Amino acid sequence: MLFRSHASRAALVAAAAVAALVLTSCSTPTSDGGASGTQVPGVTDDTITIGTHTPLTGPAAPGYASVSAGALAYFAYVNDNGGVHGRKINYIVKDDGYNPANTQMVVRELVQDDGVFAIFNGLGTPPHTSVVDYLNDSDVPDLFVASGSTTWNQPEQYPNMFPFNPSYVVEGAALGQYANDELPGQTVCFLGQDDDLGGDTRIGAEIALGSDGLAHIEEYSTSNADMTAQMGALKSAGCDAVVLAAIPGFVSLALTTAARLAWEPTWLVPSIGADYSVLVDLLGDGGPELLEGFVSAGFLQPAHGDNDWSAFFKQINKDYNSDAPFTGPTFNGMSAAYMFTEALYAAGEQPTRESIVEAIGSGVIVGNGVLPANFAADDHSSYKGVGINVVQDGRQDYDGIAYQLQGDTISPIELDPVPLTGKGIPGS
């Protein structure tokens, strides 16, 4: 197989380096379509090599460690079905522990030692922020970042970078508008991570609720696993509902801390921290009770819902991921891998870094969400709208409510799920 996890298979690093040297001697596409003979990094006649940084260990590993496993499984399925334009996808996964210093190290290894064609689905706002300038200066495509920071949508400054997630501003605005529409008269407050996850989500919530619409605001840091002070302050402020911009481990911590204080607000959470199966696993036996009524934003079709994508990815998980627990992050990783495969197919039979960036910006990439993706050359945002999930009787699913953010206007829309076609491989 053409896959390896550097967290679990460190012994393969040396072999990978030898393989990279061998591959560079093969006939490859050229960056200008063949005119100069300049080799396209990571591309040979029969393979294309990409890489990622992701937290297989550390504070963000609960939930997120399965994202890259899902992508690996989908790519294995693609490779067994002929690859993309005859090339198999070689996906190198490196653990950064959600630590920006580690991210800088492993991304440099991917670019300089492994010679990747692109960085794909780099996960986490603080980690990825630490490498965006390096990747931009190195002209490496930075594709489908697994975070909703608005940093990723700056086409003039970062022309080769595209996010996978909708922005946290979009999700925050949708959650704020849901509070306006469905929780009238309730006191809405905010708790967020002390980075773009918290800051951008708060900006979005205030678009919907107004600049003074959040009655009380708190923040937390991933370096401090104690939310007692924040929960106590929010409870004392009389908060009925809390927009909680947090990663899964800290969503779990917030809910358990609030429960110890005998406080049960309505939680409104961006997709990044809201997968039910992950949270139940973190929360243990009391999870289903704590999560009843839990509200979240979502942009992908339900991992455990009655839809063709769920059935398709579950089969891939069984066949190529050792039938591991199938979670929302697993589905997320497969969905991102599908989007990359879609972009690679659109980049043409002789892909270059320039052609894949142009293909994404052309607007032909739709993904597999509850709404089609809407990339454009002058707007690299992936999704401008999201649906709202509510947990009822232990089931997390869309309740028919969705919102779209255009400028500073948040408004209701109809969901428009992208159908599964062919073999689930672009061009099949």
N, C-alpha and C positions, 0 to 999 in steps of 0.2 A: 504494500500500500504506500501511497505517497503522502502520508500524514505522520506527524509526530508532535507530542506534547513535551516541551522542554522542561516542564516542571516534574514530569514523571519519568522521562526517558533521557536524562542528562547524558547518558553514555552515547547517545546518537549524535551529539553535537559534532564530534570529530568526523563521523561518517558523513554528516550533512555538509560539512565544509569541503570534504573531498568530492562529494557529489556535485557541489556547486562549481568546483573547478572543472570537473568533467563537462558539466552542462555548458559552461561558457565557451567550450571549444566547438559546440554544435552549431549547425546552421540556424540562424534566428532571423526574425523580422528585424527591420531597421527602423530607426526613429523617424526617418523621412520617407518611408515606403520603399526603400531600396536604393535611393540615389547615391548615398554616401558610404554605405556599408557600415554605418554606426550601429552597434548592437543595442537592442532594447533590453534594459536590465530585467532579468527574471523570465525572459521569454526564449524558448527553444522551439524546434519544429513540433515537439509533442508534449511540452509542459509549459505551464505558467505558474510562477512561484509568487505567493503573497504571504504576508505575515501579520500578526497582531500582538498587542500587549493586552493582558487581561488579568484580573485578580483570581488566580487559582488558590491563593492563600490570603490571609489578612482580613481586615474588617469588612470588606465587601464580598468576600468569597461566598458566604451563605446566599444562595440564590444565583449569583452571577457566574460561579464556576462552571455551570452547565451551559452557558451561552456558547462558548467555543466548541464544546462537545457536540452541540446541535449543529453548528456550522460544519464541523468536520464530517458528521454523518451525512449531511446533505451533499457535500462535495464528493464524498465516497460514492453516493448514489449516482451523481452526475458522471463521475469518472467511469463507473461500470456501464454506463449507457453511452459511452463514446466521447465524453468530455464536451468541450465547446469548440466548435470548428476544428475538431480532431485533437485538441490539446486537453490533457488532464490537469486539474488544479491541484497544485502542491501547496498546502496551507500549513505554515509554521506558526505554532502557538507558543508564546513565551509569557511566563508568569511575572507580573510586576508587583504583586501584593498590594495593589492600590496605593503604591508609594511613588510619588513623582520622580524621586532620585533613581529608583529602579527602572521606571518607565524610560527615562532618558538613556540608561545603559542598554536596555534590551532593544529599544528602537534603533539605536545606532548599530547594534549587532545585526539587526534585520536588514538595514540599509547597506552597511559597509561590508559585512562579512557574508551575509546570506544573499545579498544582491536582489532583494525583492522587487517585483514590478510595482507593487503598491502596498501601502498599509491599509488593512481592511478591518473595520469594526473595532478600532481601538476603544477600550471601555473605560469610562469614568471621566468626570469633568476635571478634577485636580490633576490626575495623571496625564490626561491627553493635552491639557493646556500647556504642560511643560515641554511638549515636543512639536507643537504646531509650527513654530518659527523655523525649527530645524528642518522639518519636512518640506515646508514651503521653500526655504533657501536651497534645498537639495532637489527641488522639482519632482518630488515623489508624490504621486496621487494619494490623497488622504481620504479614503472613501468610506462613507456610511459609518461615521463616528457614533458609538453607542452611548449617546448622551444628548440631552436636549438644550445644552447651552447655546445661546445666540451667537457665541464666538464663532461657531462653525459656519454661519451664514454671513460671510463677508467676502463676496466674490472679487471685489476689487483688491483687497489685501491678500486674500487666500484663494486664488482662482482654482486650485486643484483640490479643494476640500469640500466635502458634502456630508451632512449629518444623516443618520438613519432615523433617529427619533424626531417627532415633532418638538418644537421648542418648548421649554418650560413656561415661557410666556403664554403660548397657546393653551397649554394644559391648565395653567393657573387661572387664566381668564375663563375657561370652560367650567372649572370647579367653582369659581366665584359666581358665575352666572347661574349655575345649578343651585347654589345657596340662595341667591336672590329669588329664583323661580320656585324652588321646592321647599325651602326652609324659611319662609317669610317670618319676620319678627324675631328670628333667633340671633343671638350675639355671636358673630363670627370672628375668630381669632386666627393667629398664624404661628407656626413653629417650623423653622427651616434650617437646613444645613448651612454652615457659614461659608458658602461659596456660590457659584452661579446657580446651582440647583435651588438653593433657598432664595437668592436674590432675584432671579428671573421669574420664579414661580410667584413670588410676592408681587412683582411688577404686574404680572398677568391678573392676579386676583384683584388688585386695586384698579385695573382697567374696568372690571365688572362691578366691583363694589364701591368704587370711588376712593379718593386718596385718604379719606378718614373712615373707610368702611371696615377696616380691621380693628376691632376694639382693643386688642392687645397683641404684641409681637414678641416672640422669643426666638433664639437660635441655639444650635448645638454644634459641637465639633466632633468629628469621628475619633479624635484622640482622647475623648472623655466619655466613657460608657456609664454615665450617670445622668439621668434626666429628672431627678427628684426636684431640683430647684425650678426647672422650667415647667414641670407639670403642676407644681404647687402654685406658681404664679398664674398660670392659665386658669386653674380652677378658681383661685381667689378672684380673678377678674370676671367671673361669671360667664365664661365661654360655653355656649351651647354646641358650637361646631368649630372644628379646627382644620384649617388647610395645613396639611402636614407634608412638607417637602423633604423627604428622607429616603435613604436607601433601605433595603429590607431589614437588615439587622437593627436599625434604629427606629423603624416603624414598629417592629416587635417590642423594642425596649420602651417606646412611648406608650404603647397599649398596656403593657404589663405594669408600668409605673403608675399610669392613671388608674388601673384597676386596684392597685394597692391603696390608692387614695380614695377609693369608692367614688370615682368620678367617671362618668360614661358619656362623653360628648359624641357627636357625629363626626367621624373622621373623613376628610376629603383629601385624597392622595394622588399625586401624579403617577403615571404608569411605571416609572422607574422603580418604585418601591411597593407595588400594589398587587403582585401575583398572589392569589389566594393559596395555592398549593405550597408555595415557598413559605408564606407567613404561617400557615397551619403547622408546618414542620418546625418552624422556629418557636412557635408559641406552645406547642405540645397539646396536652389533653384539653386545656381550656381555650384553645384557639378558635374553634367554631363559634363558641358563645361570644368571645371578644370581638369577632369579626362580623357578627350579624349586623346588617345595616351599613357596613363599610362601603364608602363611595369612592370611586376612582375613575380617572380618565384612561382611555385606551385607544390605540390606533390600529392594532392588529385584530384579526378575527379570533374568537375565543379558542384558546388552546384545547379546552375540553367541551367545546360547543358542538352543535349539530351542523357542521360545515365540512365541505370537501377538503379544505386545507388541513384541518385537524386530523381527519382520517388518514390523509396522505402522509403527513409528518409523523403520525404515530407508527405507521408501517415502516417508515425509514428509521425511526428510533429503534424499532424492534430488530430490523435487519442489520443496521450499521452502527448502533450505539449500545449493543448488548442488552437491549430492552431495559435500559436504565429508567429510573422514575422520570415520567414525562411531565415537565413543568412548563409554566409560561416562559421562563428564560430559555429553555430548550427550544420551544416554538419560536421565540424571538431570534435565537441564533440561526435556526434554519431559514427564517424569513429574511434575515439580512443576507445570508448566503444566496438565497434565491435572487435577491435584488442585485447582488454582485454578478451573478451568472447572467442575469438579464442585461446588465451593463456590458459585460464582456462580449456577449453575443452581438450586441448593437455596435461594439467597437470594430467589428469586421474580422475578416479572416486573417489579416496581418495586424494584430492589435499593437498600438503604441500607447505610451502614456498620454499623449495628446489626444488620440482618437477616443480613449475611454472617457476622458474628461468632457470632450465635445459631445459624446453620445449621451452622457447623463444630462448635460446642460440643454440638450435638444428637446427635452420634454417627453421622450418616448418611453421612459422608465415609469412603470405604474406600480410595481410591488405587489403585495398581496394583502393589503389592509382593508379596513372597513370603509375607507375612501381611497381613491387612486392617489398615488404620489404626484407631486406637482413641481418637480425640479424645473428650473429655467436657467438660461445663461446668466441672467442678471439677478436671480433670486435662487439661492441654493437650498432653501428650506424644503424639507421633505413633505410635510403634511401641514396644512393650515387649519385642519379641523380634527376633532376627536369625538368619540362616543363616550357616554357615561355608563359605567358598570355599577351595579349595586348588589351586594351579597344578600341573598334572601334564602332562608332554609338551607344554608350551607352551599349555595351555588352562586358563583360569580358570573354574571352575564350582563349584556347590554339591556337597558330598559327602554330603548327606543328614543332616548334623548341624546342629541348630538349638537355640537356648536362649532362654528367657524369664526376665526379671527381674521378680519380684514382691516389693516391699519390699527386703529384704536376702537374698532367696533366689533363686538362679539354678538353673534346672532345664531338662532337655531337653524339647523339644516337637516336634511334626510341622509341617513347612511346609504352608501353605495358600494357594497362589498365587491372586491375584485374576484372574479370566478377563477377556479382552477381549470386550466386547459391542457390538452395533450398529456404528456408524461410528467408534467410539472417541471419541465426543463425548457427554457426559452428556445424556440426554434424546433421543438419536437412535435 
